[in-house]
Amino acid sequence: MQAMQIESIEIENYRVFKKAKLEALPRLVALVGANGSGKSTLFDVFSFLKDALALNAGKAVARRGGLRELKSRDQAGPIRFGIKFRESGGRLASYELSIGERDGRVVVEHEVLKFRRGQRGQAWHFVNFSCGKGTAIMNEHQYGEAGAKEQRAEYSLDEPDVLAIKGLGQFKDFRVVAEFRSLIENWQISDFHIAEARPATEEGYAEHLSTRGDNLAQVAQFLYAYHPERFKQVLEAMKRRVPGVTEVEARPTEDGRLVLRFQDGSFKDPFIARFVSDGTIKMFAYLVLLHDPKPFPLLAIEEPENQLYPELLGDLAEEFRAYAQRGGQVFVSTHSPEFLNALKLEEIYCLRKEEGFTAIRHASDSENLRALLDAGDLPGYLWKQGLFEGVNR
């Protein structure tokens, strides 16, 4: 069974994205663009979908100031998302979601999850809902069998702003729906704060690094106790990435807290986390995150280069790529030439404002950029020189 992978994303009427699309997405995706070009907004699309699933669409919209604030300026029609992905069986699936307003209330105007049968076969609509009512496939297990036909049943959800994949994804009869629901539920949009990773934390149990990184010591302790091979990989990577660091431990204190201690080979006594550099803490947090035994299906990180030495960024890009190859698709926004120098042109997408809205272009679509790379140039240096401007125009 292969890991799920998003292959394309379409966005309409969502803030700066009047109509934008990312296509041919690899497992590692880097987003470049000037400040205000929409990189953070793209990450907010992931957060919005996760909130809409967990809290319902109305609350996800309300968190962002209401539909009037959320919709693209002066645009009519609903907010719309389209996601094409490979499910674990390797088949291409499509999810379409439109969110609008009726009688002053946010509603899911349309929600469809469908598979295409082979190259020419008619798609099966596993879920097809509007405003809380719709149909779902009952004989999913027969999908792909010769001569199999859809058997559908009607359902009603509790409210018109509830996503059907939330209501139906709870049941084992809807494996595909449950799998896609799990994909969104387990997205991780990192908002790491160094200050929150430094203090000693209450001793406890945490398997995965939180969005803000405030449970770093607990996750380090978990890796040390239950996945020592992973913790060893983190330690070995720290020794390679941060000169002088020879040991890292998460030590319990007498009052039941955990303290991270970093041993520098130049000194006899270790430093506790609040006394080491921002870069050391951040690199350790990233390595703990990227060596998680169960990768998040989608990991989004804004500007990982902040507080890190430029010479470390090529190695960090390789860590992201290794994580993606283990099963976690990675989206990274960056301004760093050093980070981009470690990437392939196919992994880079350019965001640019055009007439007030954001357009997205694949760097590999530019013949000029491909020719320059073939001649020996590196992507980061080309970006720094401004040669990504107008890609594929």
N, C-alpha and C positions, 0 to 999 in steps of 0.2 A: 504494500500500500504506500503510495507516494504522498508527500505533503501537498496540501492545497496551495495553489498559487493564483494570485490575481493577475490576469493578463491585460485587462484594460479597465479604465475608469472614465466615465462620462459625468460631467457636472453641468447643470443648467440653473441659472437664476439664483445662485448661492453667492451672495456678496460680490466679490470682484470677478467671479466666474459666470459671466453671462452665458457662455457656451464654450466649454473646454473639454479636451479629451487627452488622456495619456494612453498610448497604445504600445503593444509589443513589450510589455513590462518584464524586465528580467527579475531575478531574485534579489539583486542589490540595485537600488534606485537612488541616484543622487539628484537633488533639485538645486539649481543655481538661478540666481536672479538678484536684481537690486533690492534694497530694502523697500517694502511696500508692494512688491510685485506679486505677492500671493502665496508665498511658501508656507507661512504660518496658517493661512486660511485653508490650504490644502490639508494640513494636518488636522485642522478643526473639522473638516469633513469626516475624517475617521472618528474623531471624538463625538461629533453629532450623531453619526449612525449608531455608535455604541450607546450613547445616552437615549436615543430614540428606542432602541431595543430594551434597555434596562428600565427606563422611566416612562416610556411612551412618547410619541412624537410631540404632543402638546407641551410637555415639560421640557423636552430638548429645545424646542423653539423658544419657550419662555426664558430659559437660561441665557439665551442669546439676544434678549431684548424684544422678542416678538417677530412676527413675520415681516412687518414693515421694515424693521432694522436688518433682517436677515436676507431678504430678497434683493437681487441685483437692482440697482437704481433705475427707476422708471420702466421696469419690465413687468409685463403681464404674464399670467400663467403661473403654474405651480413651481416649486423647487423640485428638481428631478435629479436622480442619481441612476446611473447604469453601471453595473459591475459584471464583467465576464471573468470567470475563474475556472480552474481545473479542480474538480473534486477529487477525492482520494482514489477513485477508480480510474482517473486519468481523462474523464469525459469533460467536454466543455459545457459549462452551465452559464446562464445569464440571470441576473437579478435586476429588476427595475422597480424603482420606488419614486412615487410622486406625492408631494405633501403640499396641501393648499388650505383653503379656509371656506367653511360653509356656515352661514348664519352666525358669523363672528367667532367660530370655533375652529381650531386646527384639526384637520382630518387627513387620513391617509387616502388620497384620491384614487390611487392605483398601486397595486403591489403584485408583481409577477415573478415567479421563480420557474425557469424552464430549462429543459435539456433539448438539444438537437439530436435526432436519431441518425447517426452517421453523417456523411457529407450532404446528402440530399433528402433525408427523411424529415418528416414533419415533426416539429418540436412538441414535446409533452409539457403542458403547463402544470407543473407539480403544485403550484399555488397560484391562484388568480382571485384577488380580492379588491374590493372597493368599499370604503367607508364602513369597515367592520363586517362586511358580508361577502361571501364568495365560495369558491369550490377548491377542493384539493384531491389529488390522486389517491385512490385507495389500494391500487395494485402496483405499488412502486417496485415490488420484487420482480415483476414481469417486464420491467422496462428493458428494451433491447432484444427481447425474444421475438423470433419470427412470428408475425401474425398477431402479436399482442396488441390489444386496444385499450385505450384509457377507460378506467372505471372511476367515476368521480362522485363525490358526495358534497352536499352543501353544509356550510358551517357559519355560525355567527359568533363574532368576538364580543367581549364585554363592552368595549367602547370603540368609536370610529377612529380614534387616534392610536390604537394598539396595532403593532405590526403582526401580521399573520405568522411570520416565522417565529415570533415569540410564543404565540398561543399554541401553534401546532408542533413547534420544535421540541416540546416537552415529551412527545409520545414516540415510542419506538417504531410505530408503524410508518413514521415519516423520517427515514434515515437521512435522506438528502437534505431535508429542511433542517433537521437537528444538527447536521454537520455544518451547514452554512451559519446557523445561529451560533454554534460554538466558535466558529471562525471569528465572528464579530465580537462576541462576548470576551474573547481572550486577546483581542488587540491590545497592544501596550503603546501608549503615546507618552514617551518619557519627558518629564519636566524636572530633571535632576537639579537639586539644590545642595550645593556643597555644605552650606551651614547646617543643614539638617542631617547630613551623614556623619558629621564630626562628633556630636555629643554621645556619651554613653547611653545606651538604650536599655529598657527593661528586658531582663532575660526572658526569653520566650522562644517561639517556634515560627519560622518564616522560610518558606521554600523559594519564593521568588522576590526579586527586588521590586519594591514599590515604585510607583510613578515618580515620586519625589526623592527616593533614595534614603528615606529616614529609617529604614530597617536594615541598613547595610551590614551592621555587626551581626545581627541575627541570621541573615542569609549566609554570611561568611562562616558562622558557627555551624549552620546546617550543612554546608558543603564539606566542611572539615569532618563532621561527625558521620554523615551518611553517604557522601560521595568524595572520599579522600583523593581519588584519582583526578577528579575535577579540580579540587582545591590545589592539588599539586601543579596542575596545568596553569592555574591562575598565578601561583607563586613563581613558577618558572618564567611565565610571561612578564611578571613584574620585574624579575631580576634582569630580563633582557631589555624591557622598556624603560625602566627607571634606574639609572646608574646608582649604585650604593645600597639599594634595598636588598637585603639578604634573607629576610624573614618577615612574615605577617601572621599575627595570631589574633583571635577574638577571645579575650580572657574574661571570665566571670569575676565580678567583685564581691566583697562580703555582703553588700546590701542587695545582691541579686540583679545587678546590671551587667551589660557586656561592654567591654572597652576594646577598641582596635588598637593594636600596638605594632609599630613598624620598626624593625631593626635595621639600622644603617651600619654597614661593616666598619665604618670609620669611628664608631663610638661604642663604648662598652654597654651602655644601657639603651633600651628601645625608647622610641618616641611614641606617646599616645596620639590618637588621631587629631586632636585639636592643635597639635604643635607641628604637624607636617604640612607641606605645601599644598595649595589647592590642586595643583596638577597631579600630585601623588595620590590624593584622595580620589580625584575624578578618574584617573586611569585605573585605580583599583576597583572602583564602582563599575566602570565599563567592563572590565575583565570578569567580574563576578556576574554581571548581567549576561555577557556573551558566552559564558561557560555554563549557563543554566542547563541542567540535564534535560529539561523539557522546554525547548525554545518556544517563545510566543509565536503564533502563526503570522502575525504582522507586528513589526517593531518600528516605530517612528521616532526619530531623534533630531532635534533642531540644533544645528551648529555645534557639533561635538568638539570642534577645535578650541572652543573657549577654555582658557586656563591651561591649555596643553602646549608644550614646546612644539614648534613646527616640525622638528625632525622626528617626532613621535607619530605624526599623522599618517604617514604611509603605512606604518605597522598597524595602526588602528583600523585603517581601511581594510587591510588583510584580515583582521579579526572580524570585522563586520561581514566580509565575504564568506569566511569560514562558517560563521553563524548561519548565514543564509543558506549555505549548502547543506547544513544539518537539518534545515526544515523551516526556518523562520525568515519570511520575506522581510527585507529591511528597506525603509525609506529614510534618507538622510538629507537635510538641507545644509548647505555649506557655502562659505565665502572663501574657503582656504585653497589656494593653488596647490599647496603641498598635499592636501587630501585628494584633490582632483587628479594629481599626477599619478596616483596609485590606481586610478580607475580606467575602465575601458570606455571608449566613446559611446558604446551602446548602453552604458549604465547611467548616462547623464541626460537630464531633461532641463530645458531652459524656459524660465517663466519671464514674460515681458509684458508690460502694460501697453496696450494699443487702444487709443480712443477711450481711455478710462477703464477698460476691462483687461483681464489677463488672458494672454494666449500662451499655450504650452507647445513647445516644439522639441522633438527628439534630436539631440546633437548629431547623431549618426546619419540624419537625413541630409546633412550639409556635405556636398561634394568637396568644398574647399577645406573643411575641417578634416575630412578623411584623407585628403591628399597631403595636408600638412603633417598629420600623424604618420602617414606612410613614409614621409621624408625624415622622420625622426623627432619631430616636436612632441611635447607632452601636453595633455589636456589643460592642466593647471596654468601653465605658462601662456597658452593660447587664450584662456579665460582672462588672465591678468592683463593681457595686451588688448582686450576688448574685441577679440576676433569671434566671439560667440554671438555678438549683436546681430540681429536679423537672421538667425539661423532658419533656413528653409523658407525664406520670404520670397 
